[in-house]
């Protein structure tokens, strides 16, 4: 996760780029792990059955998703939250529609404030939900063997 964060913060690589980089790092690290295990234990380097293949894929998915989660966290901290705190201007038509549907409004200014607040919440909620989903996926794939046994 810190490497995905660093990719976004230093190199400004987007989510897809972080996932691709994470997939490459996962492939290299999992194959290296298999090679070292094969050498030290005197077993074949490639997994020999479906269970071993599945375990290797889960390790790789955990690493790739962690890269994506770090990238999303950096995007959230460096782009979304500052934009939400400094947002100004006219809210979108969808935000006005939701604000009107949400309840009675006291006037034009109150409706505009409510619409801006809703728009800021919705802009921030998407990356937060994505971050939580990728972290959850990474943790689940990394710890699935321990959690289910």
Steps between C-alpha positions, in 0.01 A plus 500: 500500500776751570647436156166573331475816712851604393420436133205738519674761713834513321433386143128593474412156365126434486306204638529286186873568484538407866309176443718417199816582694365302797426204274855510364646528852271219619606274213867563567469455876281188487724333241806595709333357810423176314857477371653551845258251658571249224875539543501482881246218532610304194154508343390605150488875445162498329198411713407136450127504572201732484520591870858624464412695183203657678716598797759660271230694315357621831841628608532685172151647521568619853815683389335654192194614697725649769672709231157618383387578854812707567442687176139573591602620846748745349237620251254547785745689721668716236220572255149422621507633855672832420256554214207427732621747761562779250205440271311801391274592217169372385400141586391269221139452391500149649611639837216756487251226413613284794498802734143586396388138541670475837258731675355844541727789419488836670610692196728516201817543705419210735427276201831601339696425823328163535569415134869597535533288815340201326725541198810513720390190691433307179836601350678382813296184559590334169876484560446403864275211397755394238781517755308293754410244231858456377642481854234245592578295190872513570459397862253225411718347230808526720342351812236272351685185598518611862147640515324194358695230689 
